[in-house]
Amino acid sequence: MLLDKLIKEHPRPDKFINVRTPVTNPFQPGSDVVPAVWAGRTGQLSDWQDVLRPRLAAGLWERGRTILGEPGLGKSSLVRRIAGDADRRGDWVTPQIRLALGSDPVKRLAAEILRLADKAGLSAGREHRIGELVRRVQSVALSGVSLSLRGAEGQEPHTALTDLLVEIGHAAIDRDAVVVIHLDEIQNITDEAALSQVLIALGDAITFTTEVDVPGLGPVERSLPIAVYLTGLPDFAEASAGRKGATFSRRFATTVLTPIDDDDLRSALREFVVVGWEVPDGEGSVSVVHLAPDAAEVIVDVCRGEPFLFQLAGQAAWYAGTGDVISRADAIRGWRSAEAEATSHVERILERLPPRERDFVVAMAKLDPTERTLTRISTDAGFSRSTDAGPTSQRLDRVRGIIDRGTRYSFRHRAVEAFLTSDWPEVE
């Protein structure tokens, strides 16, 4: 209905109707959006649908999820898709709590917890204890991590947040709902005190247990149905590892996203190729836009497994023509128009790397794949000994997901490899 209205309000001056308009484009490059053409991440989606939510709904404890990765790998989009699924199920979901550098994360979290309390009906409750909890969190939302609670000596902000989250969890049990909290750009919490308050508040809430009466069984201990997702850059794992310690590891499971396999990208485009993409034509009917098989291969090839580049290449191919078939020529023409943005995207990834890590991947890219050993790479990168390069290679593998270590080193981040070698897509 909305698409029909928008298209009718912006008709073309000629009689030909172009169904491939910005309004009908199903590709959406950029963070914080859930694109209509979704590719990969089946493991993480299955984790939510088949593991995390069912266990929480059943009262079983599950760790929170930390999803990290380099820019463009779809961290925020992934969790927003999970949140959308939760919302459709009737769960209680926070919006994406995006933490800006320098902002007070405790205040942001407190504000969203208050909104959850409204959804749970706690704010309107007449019970004095609950009213006092809400007032305490309102104070946190105003004062943040610097809060000093009058008349509650020794209590810190995280205590108020946890206590109200526990009450929200109890209300969710009564309503057969799961609470989903999403904090994004978690690496921007650079203040140790603020990070500690946030992680303790969330960690204490998801590990809290309570007793419920089960017909035929009597009192049974269960966990609260609270799911916490933290998303951000790999820097969070490394910079805060010492501060978080073992307690964080026990309470949160970390996944480092890597590029998507080409077969998953092809699967995402298969419906587009075989069935076509339905779009309103502005005259009350529906048209179908098909993606030619060889055009799909161009999109898969140029994006090198990067979700952002996949959406960028698809969007550009859509805009490159007007017919109801996106041809290979459209895909090539579109990529050429988007190549400068794609190049800048990969350059920013490399610019973020510390000098030693950047030297390592540049030296590695210059070598033939058969020569990519730690000894040879470290020598070419200017390390005195190969053992000196060990921590650098570990970070690039475990923390950033850019390379794979082994007898022969290889690139896991194929767009970075393509940019640093002659393999960067220049389609003809």
Disulfide bonds with the S-S distance in Angstrom:
none
